[in-house]
Amino acid sequence: MSNRLVILDRDGVMNHDSVEYIKSADEWVAIDGSAEAVGRLTRAGFTVVVATNQSGLGRGLFDADALMVIHEKMLKLVGLHGGSIDQIVFCPHLPDDGCNCRKPRSGMLRQLAKDYDVALGGVPVIGDSLRDIDAAIEVKGRPILVLTGNGMVTAAELNAAGRHVESFANLADAATVLIAE
């Protein structure tokens, strides 16, 4: 593992999101430049991981095998661009289940900290939703908002609340800045 970890949300960051949920590999459509961005991050020495809420599992909209096929498609596309996603963690629970892993709670992020034996202070956590931002803040990570997916709505919510978060048009732009630092 490199000494630089970056944590990505999946839906709305890597791929186009859907209010109907992403239930199959056919429905998983990469956002332009996202796989290439992971490739650039990987080549720059970052360890890229994904932490994603997947309540569609708990809702019975798809099963673990379908989720694995979706993730295999994502990993293959990233690999075609010279990238690697080292690990994918997901929360299968419903919003009202009260688990500790579903973002905005930080259980998945804390698990990644244990898995990689790193403190999360300053670790980039890139997402498109308020729950991603809040989870990053809870672990003292570096919250980064992308304006893809739910990002524009999230930016408006943050602005209305007087909260300022580092924001980029998409994962590709965020990656460019992280690599340059």
Backbone bond lengths (Angstrom), bond angles and torsions (degrees), N, CA, C in turn:
res aa  C-N    CA-C-N  psi(-1)  N-CA   C-N-CA  omega(-1)  CA-C   N-CA-C  phi
1 M - - - 1.456 - - 1.525 109.85 -
2 S 1.289 115.72 144.45 1.467 118.94 176.58 1.517 108.12 -76.39
3 N 1.298 115.39 173.61 1.459 119.14 178.03 1.524 111.41 -87.61
4 R 1.331 117.65 4.43 1.458 120.57 -178.91 1.529 109.53 -124.04
5 L 1.314 114.49 113.43 1.451 121.66 -179.41 1.522 108.66 -101.43
6 V 1.323 116.75 141.23 1.461 121.55 171.50 1.524 106.68 -133.61
7 I 1.333 115.46 132.74 1.460 122.07 -177.08 1.525 108.69 -109.94
8 L 1.331 115.45 125.97 1.457 121.28 -179.46 1.521 110.53 -111.84
9 D 1.320 116.54 143.39 1.448 121.31 161.89 1.531 105.42 -76.34
10 R 1.327 117.67 164.28 1.471 119.25 -179.88 1.527 111.55 -98.53
11 D 1.330 116.27 -71.56 1.466 121.22 -173.82 1.526 110.50 -67.66
12 G 1.316 115.81 124.46 1.459 121.10 -178.25 1.518 113.51 92.64
13 V 1.322 116.94 -12.21 1.463 122.43 177.93 1.534 109.56 -114.29
14 M 1.311 115.95 -55.48 1.469 121.82 177.81 1.522 111.36 -86.49
15 N 1.326 115.87 -37.76 1.464 121.34 -173.78 1.522 110.55 -136.26
16 H 1.328 114.65 160.85 1.456 120.53 176.41 1.523 108.30 -65.56
17 D 1.317 115.62 134.57 1.463 122.21 -178.46 1.520 109.49 -88.47
18 S 1.319 116.42 168.42 1.458 121.89 178.40 1.519 109.29 -149.06
19 V 1.318 116.68 136.35 1.465 120.08 175.22 1.529 109.86 -66.19
20 E 1.320 116.77 -17.45 1.471 122.35 177.64 1.539 111.13 -88.67
21 Y 1.317 117.48 2.62 1.458 124.41 -178.15 1.532 110.46 73.19
22 I 1.323 114.39 153.89 1.457 121.18 175.05 1.535 105.06 -93.06
23 K 1.324 115.67 108.34 1.460 121.03 -170.49 1.524 113.72 -107.73
24 S 1.311 117.20 -10.12 1.460 120.50 -177.70 1.521 109.72 -151.37
25 A 1.318 114.66 164.24 1.462 119.30 178.04 1.524 111.11 -62.62
26 D 1.320 117.73 -32.01 1.466 120.57 177.89 1.522 111.72 -63.61
27 E 1.329 116.91 -32.94 1.467 121.45 -179.65 1.528 112.33 -81.10
28 W 1.330 117.14 -15.57 1.460 120.84 -179.54 1.528 107.83 -82.30
29 V 1.332 115.75 110.09 1.464 121.90 -178.92 1.526 108.02 -123.33
30 A 1.304 115.87 119.17 1.468 120.85 -177.46 1.519 111.32 -63.54
31 I 1.314 115.25 143.90 1.459 121.64 170.20 1.525 106.63 -74.75
32 D 1.319 116.75 135.13 1.462 121.05 -179.79 1.524 110.40 -49.56
33 G 1.319 115.17 128.60 1.460 121.39 175.89 1.520 115.08 86.81
34 S 1.334 118.84 -9.04 1.471 119.27 -175.73 1.528 112.16 -69.98
35 A 1.320 117.84 -45.57 1.468 119.87 179.68 1.524 110.43 -65.08
36 E 1.314 115.85 -39.85 1.460 120.35 177.28 1.524 110.96 -62.26
37 A 1.336 116.73 -38.23 1.465 121.23 178.90 1.523 110.94 -63.03
38 V 1.329 116.72 -41.94 1.462 119.54 177.30 1.526 109.67 -64.75
39 G 1.321 117.29 -38.27 1.458 120.40 175.38 1.518 112.25 -59.26
40 R 1.314 115.92 -44.97 1.471 119.74 179.81 1.530 110.76 -65.89
41 L 1.336 117.30 -41.28 1.470 120.62 178.02 1.529 110.59 -61.75
42 T 1.325 115.97 -44.22 1.465 120.55 179.96 1.524 110.38 -60.78
43 R 1.313 116.64 -48.18 1.474 119.84 -179.18 1.521 112.17 -65.24
44 A 1.326 117.23 -25.25 1.467 121.00 178.62 1.529 112.13 -83.61
45 G 1.334 117.08 0.34 1.461 119.89 175.13 1.515 115.39 99.43
46 F 1.315 117.42 7.08 1.465 119.71 176.90 1.522 110.27 -82.04
47 T 1.316 115.53 145.98 1.455 122.16 167.24 1.520 105.74 -95.90
48 V 1.315 116.57 117.18 1.461 122.36 -176.46 1.526 108.81 -101.01
49 V 1.335 115.26 128.90 1.464 121.67 176.17 1.519 108.35 -129.87
50 V 1.320 115.89 159.78 1.459 121.73 179.53 1.516 108.54 -121.12
51 A 1.334 116.52 134.76 1.467 123.95 173.94 1.522 106.57 -126.42
52 T 1.329 117.08 115.73 1.455 120.70 -170.29 1.523 113.01 -137.25
53 N 1.320 116.37 133.69 1.462 121.46 170.17 1.525 107.48 -73.14
54 Q 1.313 117.10 130.73 1.467 121.51 179.27 1.533 109.44 -134.58
55 S 1.324 115.34 64.23 1.465 119.62 -178.28 1.522 112.37 -67.68
56 G 1.320 118.10 -12.49 1.458 120.45 174.27 1.525 111.71 -57.40
57 L 1.338 116.37 -29.97 1.466 119.83 174.75 1.523 109.67 -63.38
58 G 1.319 116.51 -51.95 1.458 121.57 -179.62 1.521 113.29 -64.17
59 R 1.316 115.96 -26.94 1.460 120.71 178.62 1.527 112.47 -83.46
60 G 1.338 116.40 -7.45 1.456 120.66 -179.32 1.519 113.83 76.57
61 L 1.331 117.67 18.95 1.463 121.27 -179.44 1.529 112.43 -79.14
62 F 1.326 116.47 -23.40 1.457 123.21 175.42 1.513 107.24 -157.13
63 D 1.323 116.01 165.45 1.459 119.44 -178.97 1.530 110.45 -111.40
64 A 1.325 115.45 177.63 1.466 120.63 -176.85 1.527 111.65 -61.57
65 D 1.330 117.27 -34.32 1.463 119.54 178.44 1.533 111.14 -64.62
66 A 1.333 116.70 -42.64 1.468 120.16 178.17 1.528 110.24 -63.10
67 L 1.340 116.95 -40.59 1.467 120.13 178.69 1.527 110.07 -63.01
68 M 1.330 116.59 -39.91 1.466 119.81 178.73 1.530 110.75 -62.68
69 V 1.326 117.96 -40.29 1.462 121.60 179.37 1.537 110.34 -65.61
70 I 1.331 116.92 -40.67 1.466 121.13 175.79 1.523 109.68 -58.18
71 H 1.338 115.64 -48.42 1.467 119.67 -177.30 1.525 111.53 -67.46
72 E 1.328 117.34 -34.56 1.468 119.64 176.03 1.528 110.71 -62.46
73 K 1.330 116.77 -39.52 1.464 120.46 177.50 1.526 110.25 -62.28
74 M 1.341 116.39 -44.81 1.458 120.99 179.77 1.531 110.34 -62.73
75 L 1.323 117.05 -46.15 1.463 120.88 -178.73 1.529 111.72 -64.02
76 K 1.318 116.44 -38.77 1.467 119.96 178.84 1.525 110.42 -64.38
77 L 1.334 117.20 -45.46 1.462 120.50 179.46 1.521 111.29 -62.26
78 V 1.319 116.90 -44.30 1.466 120.82 177.58 1.535 110.02 -60.05
79 G 1.340 115.97 -42.79 1.462 120.62 179.61 1.517 112.81 -61.99
80 L 1.335 116.45 -35.60 1.468 120.07 177.93 1.525 111.57 -63.27
81 H 1.333 116.86 -19.61 1.466 121.39 179.41 1.527 111.46 -106.61
82 G 1.335 115.43 20.53 1.459 120.07 175.98 1.510 114.39 75.58
83 G 1.317 116.62 17.88 1.449 120.55 -177.24 1.507 113.14 -108.29
84 S 1.316 113.91 171.03 1.451 121.47 179.01 1.524 109.22 -146.51
85 I 1.310 115.76 135.15 1.460 121.23 168.63 1.515 105.02 -106.51
86 D 1.306 115.81 113.05 1.460 121.76 -170.68 1.522 112.66 -70.51
87 Q 1.325 116.69 -34.28 1.460 120.56 -177.65 1.522 109.21 -155.94
88 I 1.331 115.70 147.92 1.458 122.12 173.53 1.519 107.05 -125.59
89 V 1.330 116.51 121.40 1.460 121.25 172.96 1.519 107.32 -113.58
90 F 1.328 115.51 146.70 1.459 119.00 -178.21 1.523 110.81 -144.35
91 C 1.315 114.94 151.96 1.456 122.61 174.75 1.522 107.56 -106.35
92 P 1.346 117.67 120.12 1.456 120.97 -179.60 1.528 113.41 -89.64
93 H 1.321 116.81 -0.60 1.463 120.89 -170.11 1.527 113.39 -79.77
94 L 1.319 114.92 158.17 1.462 122.02 175.37 1.524 109.59 -79.30
95 P 1.321 118.07 156.99 1.466 120.47 -178.20 1.531 114.14 -56.18
96 D 1.319 118.17 -31.87 1.468 120.46 -177.27 1.521 113.40 -93.50
97 D 1.319 118.77 6.20 1.463 121.34 -177.58 1.523 113.51 -71.76
98 G 1.321 117.70 -20.55 1.459 120.48 177.59 1.522 114.43 76.31
99 C 1.318 117.83 21.27 1.468 120.47 178.92 1.528 109.98 -72.63
100 N 1.308 115.05 167.12 1.469 120.11 177.04 1.519 112.72 -95.52
101 C 1.339 116.78 -6.63 1.462 118.37 -175.45 1.527 112.77 -92.39
102 R 1.323 118.37 -26.96 1.461 120.49 -175.44 1.529 110.50 -70.72
103 K 1.341 114.39 123.49 1.468 117.75 175.44 1.533 108.07 -62.32
104 P 1.308 119.48 136.51 1.463 129.27 24.90 1.533 115.71 -85.26
105 R 1.314 118.52 -1.82 1.460 118.44 173.25 1.523 107.93 -69.70
106 S 1.298 115.48 162.24 1.463 119.16 -168.19 1.520 114.78 -108.01
107 G 1.327 118.05 16.01 1.463 120.00 -175.85 1.517 114.77 -57.30
108 M 1.346 117.07 -43.15 1.471 118.39 179.37 1.519 110.86 -65.08
109 L 1.322 116.69 -39.91 1.469 119.81 -179.38 1.525 110.52 -66.64
110 R 1.334 115.73 -40.44 1.468 119.24 178.33 1.529 110.92 -65.77
111 Q 1.330 117.13 -35.36 1.458 120.05 176.70 1.528 110.67 -64.35
112 L 1.323 116.23 -41.35 1.457 119.53 177.21 1.527 111.03 -63.20
113 A 1.328 117.39 -38.82 1.466 120.85 177.53 1.529 110.31 -59.24
114 K 1.331 116.88 -41.64 1.467 120.69 177.65 1.522 110.67 -67.82
115 D 1.332 116.05 -45.91 1.458 120.19 -177.50 1.523 112.18 -59.16
116 Y 1.329 116.69 -35.97 1.466 121.16 -176.78 1.525 112.94 -104.02
117 D 1.339 115.36 1.54 1.462 121.24 179.12 1.531 111.31 50.69
118 V 1.343 114.46 51.49 1.461 120.62 178.57 1.528 109.97 -130.77
119 A 1.307 115.30 150.64 1.459 120.50 168.66 1.523 106.74 -81.50
120 L 1.313 117.60 143.18 1.457 120.81 -175.55 1.525 113.83 -88.81
121 G 1.319 117.81 -2.38 1.456 120.51 178.54 1.521 110.50 -55.90
122 G 1.319 116.50 118.65 1.452 121.98 178.16 1.520 115.46 82.05
123 V 1.337 118.34 -3.42 1.467 120.38 179.22 1.532 108.41 -70.93
124 P 1.330 118.05 128.05 1.461 120.33 178.86 1.532 111.37 -63.62
125 V 1.321 115.25 129.08 1.461 122.84 174.62 1.526 105.20 -122.91
126 I 1.325 116.14 110.23 1.459 121.47 -172.04 1.514 110.05 -105.17
127 G 1.329 115.09 123.04 1.454 120.09 -179.46 1.507 112.13 -148.71
128 D 1.329 114.58 174.43 1.466 120.52 -179.58 1.517 112.65 -116.13
129 S 1.328 117.64 -1.10 1.463 121.17 -175.54 1.512 111.28 -125.22
130 L 1.308 115.31 157.08 1.456 121.44 179.02 1.527 110.78 -56.74
131 R 1.324 117.20 -36.16 1.474 119.68 -179.53 1.529 111.40 -63.06
132 D 1.334 117.74 -33.20 1.464 120.57 176.83 1.526 110.61 -67.70
133 I 1.313 114.84 -44.24 1.468 121.16 -179.28 1.521 110.24 -63.11
134 D 1.338 116.33 -46.02 1.467 120.48 -177.81 1.527 111.75 -66.18
135 A 1.327 117.56 -37.88 1.469 120.13 176.95 1.526 110.17 -63.65
136 A 1.325 117.05 -42.02 1.464 120.85 178.51 1.522 111.33 -61.63
137 I 1.325 115.77 -43.45 1.461 120.04 -179.32 1.526 110.46 -64.86
138 E 1.326 116.88 -38.63 1.466 120.57 -178.76 1.523 112.05 -59.70
139 V 1.328 118.03 -33.07 1.468 120.90 -179.13 1.530 111.88 -100.37
140 K 1.323 116.05 10.90 1.469 122.09 -179.90 1.531 112.21 64.05
141 G 1.341 115.12 26.72 1.450 120.22 174.85 1.515 110.26 -75.60
142 R 1.295 115.22 -175.07 1.474 122.19 178.73 1.530 107.28 -104.57
143 P 1.337 117.04 97.05 1.464 118.91 -178.62 1.521 111.28 -70.62
144 I 1.326 115.19 130.23 1.461 121.34 177.72 1.521 107.73 -129.24
145 L 1.308 115.77 124.21 1.460 122.35 179.52 1.517 109.70 -98.02
146 V 1.336 115.98 131.77 1.459 119.98 169.57 1.521 107.51 -105.51
147 L 1.318 115.99 145.92 1.468 121.18 -173.14 1.524 112.73 -90.00
148 T 1.328 116.64 10.65 1.456 121.84 171.90 1.530 107.75 -83.37
149 G 1.314 117.56 173.69 1.461 120.31 178.37 1.517 111.36 57.67
150 N 1.320 115.91 -123.71 1.469 122.07 178.33 1.523 112.46 -88.96
151 G 1.319 117.10 8.59 1.457 121.61 -171.82 1.518 115.99 -58.92
152 M 1.329 117.39 -39.99 1.469 119.47 -179.57 1.533 110.77 -65.87
153 V 1.320 116.88 -42.21 1.473 121.20 177.43 1.526 109.71 -64.02
154 T 1.325 116.00 -43.41 1.462 120.67 179.41 1.525 110.81 -62.96
155 A 1.314 117.46 -41.99 1.468 120.87 178.38 1.524 110.34 -60.18
156 A 1.323 117.18 -42.28 1.467 120.71 178.65 1.527 110.80 -63.96
157 E 1.329 117.18 -41.47 1.469 120.93 178.22 1.528 110.86 -63.12
158 L 1.311 116.33 -44.15 1.462 120.53 179.42 1.524 110.77 -63.85
159 N 1.326 116.53 -44.82 1.467 120.13 179.23 1.516 111.44 -61.80
160 A 1.335 116.85 -42.83 1.471 120.75 179.73 1.523 111.44 -62.36
161 A 1.334 116.61 -30.62 1.462 121.19 179.70 1.529 111.99 -89.96
162 G 1.331 117.20 2.33 1.461 120.77 -179.41 1.521 113.55 70.88
163 R 1.315 116.28 22.74 1.467 121.33 178.85 1.530 108.70 -99.67
164 H 1.312 115.77 135.01 1.460 120.37 -178.84 1.525 109.25 -117.08
165 V 1.307 115.87 126.41 1.452 122.62 -178.56 1.521 108.25 -130.77
166 E 1.302 115.87 142.70 1.461 121.55 175.37 1.534 108.39 -56.51
167 S 1.323 116.75 127.63 1.462 121.10 -175.03 1.522 111.45 -133.28
168 F 1.338 114.41 148.24 1.456 121.60 177.23 1.518 108.99 -139.14
169 A 1.320 116.18 157.33 1.466 120.74 -179.05 1.521 111.76 -60.80
170 N 1.340 116.68 -34.83 1.459 120.30 -175.80 1.525 109.16 -164.16
171 L 1.326 115.54 177.83 1.460 120.70 -179.73 1.519 111.60 -62.17
172 A 1.321 117.48 -36.99 1.463 120.13 -179.96 1.525 111.35 -59.33
173 D 1.329 116.71 -43.59 1.477 119.68 179.12 1.516 111.59 -67.59
174 A 1.334 117.09 -39.90 1.465 120.33 177.81 1.527 110.36 -62.54
175 A 1.328 116.05 -43.05 1.469 120.32 179.75 1.519 111.67 -61.22
176 T 1.329 116.69 -40.31 1.462 121.22 179.92 1.533 110.27 -58.23
177 V 1.322 116.76 -43.97 1.463 120.27 -179.72 1.529 111.02 -69.25
178 L 1.330 117.89 -44.48 1.469 120.40 179.76 1.523 111.14 -60.55
179 I 1.303 117.08 -42.05 1.470 121.20 -179.51 1.526 111.24 -65.63
180 A 1.319 116.97 -35.75 1.466 121.51 -177.51 1.530 112.36 -73.73
181 E 1.304 117.80 -19.68 1.472 120.51 -176.37 1.525 112.93 -74.26
